[in-house]
Amino acid sequence: MSWFKRIKEGITTATHEKKETPEGLWYKCPSCKSIIPSQEHEDNMWVCVKCDYHERIGSEEYFAMLFDENRFTELNANISSGDPLQFVDTKKYNDRLAESQKKTGLKDAIRTATGKLNGHPITIACMDFKFIGGSMGSVMGEKIARAIDYSIEHRTPFMIISKSGGARMMEAAFSLMQMAKTSAKLTRLSAAGVPYISFLTDPTTGGVTASFAMLGDLNIAEPGALIGFAGPRVVKETIGKDLPKGFQTSEFVLEHGFLDFIVKRTELKARLSQLLAFFEH
């Protein structure tokens, strides 16, 4: 004889319910395909704990990583591009700018800030690839120029973190003029005896590589970064030859004498602190 009786129909147990994994909980490395918890990946500064692959990050992450207690003063934060050429491709340049600003929360492809790194004063300009591919336009040139002026006035070492696809075609000659403008400003910085550290990350290409990215008193890079002027496909088509293995990676560029050293992101702040202490003396 049964002492239990079902009084409701259609009762389901937890074992029949579909459980979904919350988005963003796991990170899959695009290099080694390992899957690790996203928080663990972030704690390791967005570097794969399995293979050392350096994920692309932006100014927000670099500033938090380098400035003491994430405290800094942003310089010229509200400068944004005009549209002097009334440029239109698949859409109007003004519309593209507005869309990128809304999507990223940034005014343009670079932010400049000043603060302290392990107690050492420093001014940093950092690019954001997510804003139109980190492309170099008139705003980028102007913000770098003004940051250099600040560094000269306040005697703070200057650092640029490059991450760019090159010149912004929608500004044509106005973009290319920034190569000369920033290079001239860096000459003034050198004449004032203020050190300039150029930090190249993935990717650093085009007019950025052809100007300020390779003019540092020290040129350093993250592991595995793409560094070059034209892309590998364009170079191969131009010279008609197969390219060496690892062509245009930071390791290849270091081997051929264009970099001083490569530094892992997890070691970057400590290494910069040593350099700043050296420059101070």
Secondary structure as the mmCIF struct_conf table of DSSP 4:
data_model
#
loop_
_struct_conf.conf_type_id
_struct_conf.id
_struct_conf.beg_label_comp_id
_struct_conf.beg_label_asym_id
_struct_conf.beg_label_seq_id
_struct_conf.end_label_comp_id
_struct_conf.end_label_asym_id
_struct_conf.end_label_seq_id
BEND BEND1 LYS A 8 GLY A 10
HELX_RH_3T_P HELX_RH_3T_P1 ALA A 14 HIS A 16
BEND BEND2 GLU A 17 GLU A 17
HELX_LH_PP_P HELX_LH_PP_P1 LYS A 18 LYS A 19
HELX_LH_PP_P HELX_LH_PP_P2 THR A 21 PRO A 22
TURN_TY1_P TURN_TY1_P1 GLU A 23 GLY A 24
BEND BEND3 LEU A 25 LEU A 25
STRN STRN1 TRP A 26 LYS A 28
TURN_TY1_P TURN_TY1_P2 PRO A 30 CYS A 32
STRN STRN2 ILE A 35 PRO A 37
HELX_RH_AL_P HELX_RH_AL_P1 SER A 38 ASP A 43
TURN_TY1_P TURN_TY1_P3 ASN A 44 TRP A 46
STRN STRN3 VAL A 47 VAL A 47
TURN_TY1_P TURN_TY1_P4 VAL A 49 CYS A 51
STRN STRN4 HIS A 54 HIS A 54
HELX_RH_AL_P HELX_RH_AL_P2 SER A 59 LEU A 66
BEND BEND4 PHE A 67 PHE A 67
HELX_RH_3T_P HELX_RH_3T_P2 ASP A 68 ASN A 70
STRN STRN5 PHE A 72 LEU A 75
BEND BEND5 ASN A 76 ASN A 76
TURN_TY1_P TURN_TY1_P5 ALA A 77 ASN A 78
TURN_TY1_P TURN_TY1_P6 PRO A 84 LEU A 85
STRN STRN6 VAL A 88 VAL A 88
BEND BEND6 ASP A 89 LYS A 91
STRN STRN7 LYS A 92 LYS A 92
HELX_RH_AL_P HELX_RH_AL_P3 TYR A 93 THR A 104
BEND BEND7 GLY A 105 GLY A 105
BEND BEND8 LYS A 107 ALA A 109
STRN STRN8 ILE A 110 LEU A 117
TURN_TY1_P TURN_TY1_P7 ASN A 118 GLY A 119
STRN STRN9 HIS A 120 MET A 127
TURN_TY1_P TURN_TY1_P8 PHE A 129 PHE A 131
HELX_RH_3T_P HELX_RH_3T_P3 ILE A 132 GLY A 134
STRN STRN10 MET A 136 MET A 136
HELX_RH_AL_P HELX_RH_AL_P4 SER A 138 HIS A 154
TURN_TY1_P TURN_TY1_P9 ARG A 155 ARG A 155
STRN STRN11 PHE A 158 SER A 164
STRN STRN12 ALA A 167 ALA A 167
HELX_RH_3T_P HELX_RH_3T_P4 MET A 169 GLU A 171
HELX_RH_AL_P HELX_RH_AL_P5 ALA A 172 ALA A 191
TURN_TY1_P TURN_TY1_P10 ALA A 192 GLY A 193
STRN STRN13 TYR A 196 THR A 204
HELX_RH_AL_P HELX_RH_AL_P6 GLY A 206 THR A 209
TURN_TY1_P TURN_TY1_P11 ALA A 210 SER A 211
HELX_RH_3T_P HELX_RH_3T_P5 PHE A 212 MET A 214
BEND BEND9 ASP A 217 ASP A 217
STRN STRN14 LEU A 218 ALA A 221
TURN_TY1_P TURN_TY1_P12 PRO A 223 GLY A 224
STRN STRN15 LEU A 226 ILE A 227
BEND BEND10 PHE A 229 ALA A 230
HELX_RH_AL_P HELX_RH_AL_P7 PRO A 232 ILE A 239
TURN_TY1_P TURN_TY1_P13 GLY A 240 GLY A 240
BEND BEND11 LYS A 241 LYS A 241
HELX_LH_PP_P HELX_LH_PP_P3 ASP A 242 PRO A 244
TURN_TY1_P TURN_TY1_P14 LYS A 245 GLN A 248
STRN STRN16 THR A 249 THR A 249
HELX_RH_AL_P HELX_RH_AL_P8 SER A 250 GLU A 255
TURN_TY1_P TURN_TY1_P15 HIS A 256 GLY A 257
BEND BEND12 PHE A 258 PHE A 258
BEND BEND13 ASP A 260 ASP A 260
STRN STRN17 PHE A 261 ILE A 262
HELX_RH_3T_P HELX_RH_3T_P6 ARG A 265 GLU A 267
HELX_RH_AL_P HELX_RH_AL_P9 LEU A 268 GLU A 280
#
